[in-house]
Amino acid sequence: MEISPVDFLIGFIVINLLLKVAYPLSGLVHELGHACAGLLLHRQDKVRIYIGRHGQRPTLALGRLELYVGPTSHFWGTCEIEADFKPWQVILVSAAGPLVSCTLAGLGLWGLFNSSALWGIRLLAGVFFYANCKLFVVSAVPKHIVHPHAPEEKSASDGLKILQALGGKVDG
């Protein structure tokens, strides 16, 4: 089967537009993984999720969980938990986000190769597979990450937080 340059260009544009939606959604679900772990480990503390260019007031508040969501095309986000964690708790909370991303990537891969699914569903599954694989790698590799909206701000990746907790150092 031969693909014309126009078909290729249209496919390229569609996939990139879908990624502009998939990245923030995947980032939100990744951060919800951290939040759920934090909410379970510390039942009295407040948990905040920040995604994109958000305001000072929460977009959505559900009990102890507050979401600050604004426009973005990145998957960058943070989850802040008002608690003093032991190193093993830091490891659990830090691993929860990449675990969610890895699970979503696996589901996307399954959907991509599910031959009984419609081609549009398979396309969406492929886009979410790619977005979650990328998010998993970016968050799991131990390094300092620069905030896309504020380059002067740096934070530790989930992988770096886990390594620091294993070494006894918990701060980022």
Accessible surface in RSA format (square Angstrom, percent):
REM  Atomic radii and reference values for relative SASA: ProtOr
REM  Chains: A
REM  Algorithm: Lee & Richards
REM  Probe-radius: 1.40
REM  Slices: 20
REM RES _ NUM      All-atoms   Total-Side   Main-Chain    Non-polar    All polar
REM                ABS   REL    ABS   REL    ABS   REL    ABS   REL    ABS   REL
RES MET A   1   222.33 115.1 132.40  87.6  89.93 214.1 108.84  92.5 113.49 150.4
RES GLU A   2   167.31  96.1 134.41 101.7  32.90  78.3  53.57 103.6 113.74  92.9
RES ILE A   3   102.26  58.2  78.70  58.6  23.57  56.8  79.90  57.5  22.36  60.7
RES SER A   4    46.78  39.5  40.54  54.1   6.24  14.4  40.34  85.9   6.43   9.0
RES PRO A   5   113.76  82.9 103.15  94.0  10.61  38.6 110.12  90.9   3.64  22.6
RES VAL A   6    98.47  64.8  97.43  88.2   1.04   2.5  98.45  85.5   0.02   0.1
RES ASP A   7    85.09  59.6  76.00  75.6   9.09  21.5  17.12  40.3  67.98  67.8
RES PHE A   8   132.91  66.5 128.31  79.5   4.60  12.0 132.08  80.1   0.83   2.4
RES LEU A   9    99.72  55.5  99.72  71.3   0.00   0.0  99.72  70.0   0.00   0.0
RES ILE A  10    97.09  55.2  96.22  71.7   0.87   2.1  97.06  69.9   0.03   0.1
RES GLY A  11    29.08  35.9   0.00   N/A  29.08  35.9  28.84  79.1   0.25   0.5
RES PHE A  12   114.72  57.4 108.36  67.1   6.36  16.5 112.77  68.4   1.95   5.6
RES ILE A  13    83.51  47.5  81.52  60.7   1.98   4.8  83.41  60.1   0.10   0.3
RES VAL A  14    59.12  38.9  58.34  52.8   0.78   1.9  59.00  51.3   0.13   0.3
RES ILE A  15    71.28  40.6  71.28  53.1   0.00   0.0  71.28  51.3   0.00   0.0
RES ASN A  16    55.95  38.6  54.91  53.1   1.04   2.5  20.66  49.7  35.29  34.1
RES LEU A  17   113.93  63.5 110.32  78.9   3.61   9.1 110.63  77.7   3.30   8.9
RES LEU A  18    45.09  25.1  43.07  30.8   2.02   5.1  43.34  30.4   1.75   4.7
RES LEU A  19    19.72  11.0  19.72  14.1   0.00   0.0  19.72  13.8   0.00   0.0
RES LYS A  20   110.16  53.7 104.09  63.9   6.06  14.4  61.13  55.0  49.03  52.2
RES VAL A  21    87.74  57.7  83.86  75.9   3.88   9.4  87.21  75.8   0.53   1.4
RES ALA A  22     0.25   0.2   0.14   0.2   0.10   0.2   0.14   0.2   0.10   0.3
RES TYR A  23    27.44  12.8  27.44  15.6   0.00   0.0  23.57  17.7   3.87   4.8
RES PRO A  24    24.67  18.0  23.19  21.1   1.49   5.4  23.53  19.4   1.14   7.1
RES LEU A  25    86.00  47.9  85.53  61.2   0.47   1.2  85.97  60.4   0.03   0.1
RES SER A  26     2.17   1.8   0.42   0.6   1.75   4.0   1.82   3.9   0.36   0.5
RES GLY A  27     0.58   0.7   0.00   N/A   0.58   0.7   0.58   1.6   0.00   0.0
RES LEU A  28    40.87  22.8  40.87  29.2   0.00   0.0  40.87  28.7   0.00   0.0
RES VAL A  29    56.01  36.9  55.41  50.2   0.60   1.4  55.41  48.1   0.60   1.6
RES HIS A  30     4.59   2.5   4.53   3.1   0.06   0.2   1.26   1.3   3.33   3.9
RES GLU A  31    12.08   6.9  12.08   9.1   0.00   0.0   0.00   0.0  12.08   9.9
RES LEU A  32    54.21  30.2  53.98  38.6   0.23   0.6  54.21  38.1   0.00   0.0
RES GLY A  33     9.35  11.5   0.00   N/A   9.35  11.5   6.89  18.9   2.46   5.5
RES HIS A  34    10.19   5.6  10.19   7.1   0.00   0.0   6.96   7.2   3.23   3.8
RES ALA A  35     0.42   0.4   0.42   0.7   0.00   0.0   0.42   0.6   0.00   0.0
RES CYS A  36    69.60  52.6  68.06  75.9   1.54   3.6  21.25  53.8  48.35  52.1
RES ALA A  37    18.16  16.7  11.78  18.2   6.37  14.5  17.31  24.4   0.85   2.2
RES GLY A  38     0.09   0.1   0.00   N/A   0.09   0.1   0.00   0.0   0.09   0.2
RES LEU A  39    35.42  19.7  34.46  24.7   0.96   2.4  34.59  24.3   0.82   2.2
RES LEU A  40   113.62  63.3 103.27  73.9  10.35  26.0 103.29  72.5  10.33  27.8
RES LEU A  41    50.77  28.3  28.46  20.4  22.31  56.1  30.60  21.5  20.17  54.3
RES HIS A  42    29.01  15.9  26.94  18.7   2.07   5.3  25.73  26.5   3.28   3.8
RES ARG A  43   167.34  70.3 150.98  77.0  16.36  39.0  61.24  83.7 106.10  64.3
RES GLN A  44   136.42  76.3 109.04  79.7  27.38  65.2  62.13 132.2  74.29  56.3
RES ASP A  45    26.33  18.4  23.84  23.7   2.49   5.9   2.67   6.3  23.66  23.6
RES LYS A  46    67.78  33.1  65.21  40.0   2.57   6.1  36.88  33.2  30.91  32.9
RES VAL A  47     0.00   0.0   0.00   0.0   0.00   0.0   0.00   0.0   0.00   0.0
RES ARG A  48    49.18  20.6  49.18  25.1   0.00   0.0   3.92   5.4  45.26  27.4
RES ILE A  49     0.00   0.0   0.00   0.0   0.00   0.0   0.00   0.0   0.00   0.0
RES TYR A  50    35.66  16.6  35.66  20.3   0.00   0.0  18.45  13.9  17.20  21.2
RES ILE A  51     3.59   2.0   3.59   2.7   0.00   0.0   3.59   2.6   0.00   0.0
RES GLY A  52     2.99   3.7   0.00   N/A   2.99   3.7   0.46   1.3   2.53   5.7
RES ARG A  53   153.89  64.6 136.40  69.5  17.50  41.7  51.98  71.0 101.91  61.8
RES HIS A  54    64.67  35.3  40.88  28.4  23.79  60.8  27.82  28.7  36.85  42.9
RES GLY A  55    46.27  57.1   0.00   N/A  46.27  57.1  34.71  95.2  11.56  25.9
RES GLN A  56   168.81  94.4 143.53 104.9  25.28  60.2  62.06 132.1 106.75  81.0
RES ARG A  57   199.83  83.9 191.64  97.7   8.18  19.5  71.46  97.7 128.36  77.8
RES PRO A  58    53.16  38.7  33.92  30.9  19.24  69.9  33.92  28.0  19.24 119.6
RES THR A  59    90.77  64.6  57.00  57.8  33.77  80.5  57.53  77.3  33.24  50.3
RES LEU A  60    82.67  46.0  79.05  56.6   3.62   9.1  82.51  57.9   0.17   0.4
RES ALA A  61    61.18  56.3  35.28  54.4  25.90  58.9  35.28  49.7  25.90  68.6
RES LEU A  62   104.50  58.2  91.14  65.2  13.36  33.6  96.39  67.7   8.12  21.8
RES GLY A  63    71.29  87.9   0.00   N/A  71.29  87.9  44.61 122.4  26.68  59.8
RES ARG A  64    70.81  29.7  65.55  33.4   5.26  12.5  38.71  52.9  32.10  19.5
RES LEU A  65    20.10  11.2  19.22  13.7   0.88   2.2  19.22  13.5   0.88   2.4
RES GLU A  66    20.29  11.6  20.29  15.3   0.00   0.0   0.21   0.4  20.08  16.4
RES LEU A  67    17.77   9.9  17.77  12.7   0.00   0.0  17.77  12.5   0.00   0.0
RES TYR A  68    18.41   8.6  18.20  10.4   0.20   0.5   4.29   3.2  14.11  17.4
RES VAL A  69    58.61  38.6  44.50  40.3  14.12  34.0  44.50  38.7  14.12  38.3
RES GLY A  70    13.05  16.1   0.00   N/A  13.05  16.1   9.00  24.7   4.05   9.1
RES PRO A  71   109.11  79.5  94.12  85.8  14.99  54.5 106.26  87.7   2.85  17.7
RES THR A  72    31.98  22.7   2.77   2.8  29.21  69.6  11.81  15.9  20.16  30.5
RES SER A  73    39.47  33.3  32.67  43.6   6.79  15.6  15.27  32.5  24.19  33.9
RES HIS A  74    82.69  45.2  79.38  55.2   3.31   8.5  57.46  59.2  25.23  29.4
RES PHE A  75    30.83  15.4  26.41  16.4   4.42  11.5  27.03  16.4   3.80  10.9
RES TRP A  76    39.83  16.0  34.57  16.7   5.26  12.4  35.51  18.9   4.32   7.0
RES GLY A  77    12.80  15.8   0.00   N/A  12.80  15.8   0.00   0.0  12.80  28.7
RES THR A  78    34.12  24.3  30.95  31.4   3.17   7.5  30.78  41.3   3.34   5.1
RES CYS A  79    25.38  19.2   2.51   2.8  22.87  53.7   2.51   6.4  22.87  24.7
RES GLU A  80    89.82  51.6  85.93  65.0   3.89   9.3  32.96  63.8  56.85  46.4
RES ILE A  81    29.31  16.7   5.98   4.5  23.33  56.2   6.75   4.9  22.56  61.2
RES GLU A  82    89.60  51.4  73.53  55.6  16.08  38.3  43.84  84.8  45.76  37.4
RES ALA A  83    28.52  26.2   0.00   0.0  28.52  64.9   8.96  12.6  19.55  51.8
RES ASP A  84   139.30  97.6 119.79 119.2  19.51  46.1  40.20  94.6  99.10  98.8
RES PHE A  85    41.55  20.8  20.12  12.5  21.43  55.8  21.46  13.0  20.09  57.5
RES LYS A  86   124.10  60.5 121.42  74.5   2.68   6.4  74.05  66.7  50.04  53.3
RES PRO A  87    58.02  42.3  58.02  52.9   0.00   0.0  58.02  47.9   0.00   0.0
RES TRP A  88   131.70  52.9 128.44  62.2   3.26   7.7 118.71  63.3  12.99  21.1
RES GLN A  89    16.23   9.1  16.23  11.9   0.00   0.0   0.00   0.0  16.23  12.3
RES VAL A  90    14.09   9.3  12.39  11.2   1.70   4.1  14.09  12.2   0.00   0.0
RES ILE A  91    45.28  25.8  45.28  33.7   0.00   0.0  45.28  32.6   0.00   0.0
RES LEU A  92    89.36  49.8  85.38  61.1   3.99  10.0  85.52  60.1   3.84  10.3
RES VAL A  93    15.39  10.1  15.39  13.9   0.00   0.0  15.39  13.4   0.00   0.0
RES SER A  94     5.58   4.7   3.98   5.3   1.61   3.7   1.61   3.4   3.98   5.6
RES ALA A  95    37.25  34.3  35.11  54.2   2.14   4.9  35.95  50.6   1.30   3.4
RES ALA A  96    16.95  15.6  12.86  19.9   4.09   9.3  16.68  23.5   0.27   0.7
RES GLY A  97     0.00   0.0   0.00   N/A   0.00   0.0   0.00   0.0   0.00   0.0
RES PRO A  98     9.70   7.1   9.70   8.8   0.00   0.0   9.70   8.0   0.00   0.0
RES LEU A  99   120.86  67.3 117.03  83.7   3.83   9.6 120.15  84.4   0.71   1.9
RES VAL A 100    39.73  26.1  37.61  34.0   2.12   5.1  39.73  34.5   0.00   0.0
RES SER A 101     0.28   0.2   0.16   0.2   0.12   0.3   0.12   0.2   0.16   0.2
RES CYS A 102    61.62  46.6  56.75  63.3   4.87  11.4   3.29   8.3  58.33  62.9
RES THR A 103    75.85  53.9  65.68  66.6  10.18  24.3  57.89  77.8  17.97  27.2
RES LEU A 104    51.37  28.6  48.76  34.9   2.61   6.6  48.76  34.2   2.61   7.0
RES ALA A 105     7.46   6.9   7.41  11.4   0.05   0.1   7.46  10.5   0.00   0.0
RES GLY A 106    39.15  48.3   0.00   N/A  39.15  48.3  32.33  88.7   6.83  15.3
RES LEU A 107   106.36  59.2 100.47  71.9   5.88  14.8 101.11  71.0   5.25  14.1
RES GLY A 108     6.27   7.7   0.00   N/A   6.27   7.7   5.57  15.3   0.70   1.6
RES LEU A 109    72.20  40.2  71.96  51.5   0.24   0.6  71.96  50.5   0.24   0.7
RES TRP A 110   168.68  67.7 159.50  77.2   9.18  21.5 139.77  74.5  28.91  46.9
RES GLY A 111     7.92   9.8   0.00   N/A   7.92   9.8   7.92  21.7   0.00   0.0
RES LEU A 112    53.50  29.8  52.87  37.8   0.63   1.6  52.87  37.1   0.63   1.7
RES PHE A 113   144.76  72.4 123.43  76.5  21.33  55.5 124.13  75.3  20.64  59.1
RES ASN A 114    37.36  25.8  30.11  29.1   7.25  17.5   8.83  21.3  28.53  27.6
RES SER A 115    98.72  83.4  74.72  99.7  24.00  55.3  38.83  82.7  59.90  83.9
RES SER A 116   103.20  87.2  64.60  86.2  38.61  88.9  56.30 119.9  46.90  65.7
RES ALA A 117    25.16  23.1   7.49  11.6  17.67  40.2  16.71  23.5   8.45  22.4
RES LEU A 118   135.96  75.7 131.07  93.8   4.90  12.3 134.61  94.5   1.35   3.6
RES TRP A 119   200.87  80.6 193.07  93.5   7.80  18.3 164.78  87.9  36.09  58.5
RES GLY A 120    27.06  33.4   0.00   N/A  27.06  33.4  25.11  68.9   1.95   4.4
RES ILE A 121    95.63  54.4  95.04  70.8   0.60   1.4  95.04  68.4   0.60   1.6
RES ARG A 122    79.24  33.3  79.09  40.3   0.15   0.4  10.94  15.0  68.30  41.4
RES LEU A 123    50.49  28.1  43.96  31.4   6.54  16.4  49.64  34.9   0.86   2.3
RES LEU A 124    75.05  41.8  74.85  53.6   0.20   0.5  75.05  52.7   0.00   0.0
RES ALA A 125    15.24  14.0   8.17  12.6   7.08  16.1  14.72  20.7   0.52   1.4
RES GLY A 126    14.95  18.4   0.00   N/A  14.95  18.4  10.88  29.9   4.07   9.1
RES VAL A 127     6.51   4.3   3.17   2.9   3.34   8.1   5.84   5.1   0.67   1.8
RES PHE A 128    61.44  30.7  61.44  38.1   0.00   0.0  61.44  37.3   0.00   0.0
RES PHE A 129    55.57  27.8  55.57  34.4   0.00   0.0  55.57  33.7   0.00   0.0
RES TYR A 130   107.76  50.3 107.09  60.9   0.67   1.7  75.83  57.0  31.93  39.4
RES ALA A 131     0.08   0.1   0.00   0.0   0.08   0.2   0.00   0.0   0.08   0.2
RES ASN A 132     1.11   0.8   1.11   1.1   0.00   0.0   0.00   0.0   1.11   1.1
RES CYS A 133    42.06  31.8  40.04  44.7   2.02   4.7  20.46  51.8  21.60  23.3
RES LYS A 134    83.84  40.9  76.68  47.1   7.16  17.0  45.64  41.1  38.20  40.7
RES LEU A 135     7.54   4.2   7.54   5.4   0.00   0.0   7.54   5.3   0.00   0.0
RES PHE A 136    71.30  35.7  71.30  44.2   0.00   0.0  71.30  43.2   0.00   0.0
RES VAL A 137    83.54  55.0  82.11  74.3   1.43   3.4  83.54  72.6   0.00   0.0
RES VAL A 138    40.22  26.5  38.91  35.2   1.31   3.2  40.22  34.9   0.00   0.0
RES SER A 139     8.09   6.8   7.84  10.5   0.25   0.6   8.09  17.2   0.00   0.0
RES ALA A 140    33.87  31.1  22.98  35.5  10.89  24.8  24.30  34.2   9.57  25.4
RES VAL A 141    69.54  45.8  67.53  61.1   2.01   4.9  69.54  60.4   0.00   0.0
RES PRO A 142    63.88  46.6  44.53  40.6  19.35  70.3  44.53  36.8  19.35 120.3
RES LYS A 143    90.18  44.0  82.40  50.6   7.78  18.5  48.56  43.7  41.62  44.3
RES HIS A 144   103.04  56.3  83.11  57.8  19.93  51.0  55.84  57.5  47.20  54.9
RES ILE A 145    37.16  21.1  33.91  25.3   3.25   7.8  36.90  26.6   0.26   0.7
RES VAL A 146    70.49  46.4  57.14  51.7  13.35  32.2  57.14  49.6  13.35  36.2
RES HIS A 147    21.03  11.5  20.09  14.0   0.94   2.4   7.19   7.4  13.84  16.1
RES PRO A 148    49.69  36.2  14.65  13.4  35.04 127.4  26.20  21.6  23.49 146.0
RES HIS A 149    45.03  24.6  20.01  13.9  25.03  64.0  18.79  19.4  26.24  30.5
RES ALA A 150    16.39  15.1  14.65  22.6   1.73   3.9  16.39  23.1   0.00   0.0
RES PRO A 151    94.44  68.8  85.00  77.5   9.44  34.3  85.27  70.4   9.17  57.0
RES GLU A 152   143.96  82.6 105.83  80.1  38.13  90.8  73.31 141.8  70.65  57.7
RES GLU A 153    93.86  53.9  89.41  67.6   4.44  10.6  33.73  65.2  60.13  49.1
RES LYS A 154   144.03  70.3 109.97  67.5  34.05  81.1  54.91  49.4  89.12  94.9
RES SER A 155    41.24  34.8  35.92  47.9   5.32  12.3  33.93  72.2   7.31  10.2
RES ALA A 156     7.23   6.6   0.02   0.0   7.20  16.4   0.02   0.0   7.20  19.1
RES SER A 157     2.17   1.8   0.00   0.0   2.17   5.0   2.17   4.6   0.00   0.0
RES ASP A 158    13.52   9.5  12.53  12.5   0.98   2.3   0.73   1.7  12.79  12.8
RES GLY A 159     7.69   9.5   0.00   N/A   7.69   9.5   6.55  18.0   1.15   2.6
RES LEU A 160    29.05  16.2  29.05  20.8   0.00   0.0  29.05  20.4   0.00   0.0
RES LYS A 161    69.40  33.9  69.40  42.6   0.00   0.0  26.47  23.8  42.93  45.7
RES ILE A 162    38.24  21.8  38.24  28.5   0.00   0.0  38.24  27.5   0.00   0.0
RES LEU A 163    96.25  53.6  88.21  63.1   8.03  20.2  88.52  62.2   7.73  20.8
RES GLN A 164    25.46  14.2  20.06  14.7   5.40  12.9  15.11  32.2  10.35   7.8
RES ALA A 165     3.94   3.6   0.00   0.0   3.94   9.0   0.00   0.0   3.94  10.4
RES LEU A 166   120.79  67.3  87.42  62.5  33.36  83.9  90.17  63.3  30.62  82.4
RES GLY A 167    69.17  85.3   0.00   N/A  69.17  85.3  36.66 100.6  32.51  72.8
RES GLY A 168    54.51  67.2   0.00   N/A  54.51  67.2  29.08  79.8  25.43  57.0
RES LYS A 169   119.35  58.2 113.25  69.5   6.09  14.5  70.74  63.7  48.61  51.8
RES VAL A 170    57.54  37.9  45.74  41.4  11.80  28.4  45.74  39.7  11.80  32.0
RES ASP A 171    96.16  67.4  84.51  84.1  11.65  27.5  47.76 112.4  48.39  48.3
RES GLY A 172    61.01  75.2   0.00   N/A  61.01  75.2  35.03  96.1  25.98  58.2
END  Absolute sums over single chains surface
CHAIN  1 A    10268.2       8566.5       1701.7       7145.2       3123.0
END  Absolute sums over all chains
TOTAL         10268.2       8566.5       1701.7       7145.2       3123.0
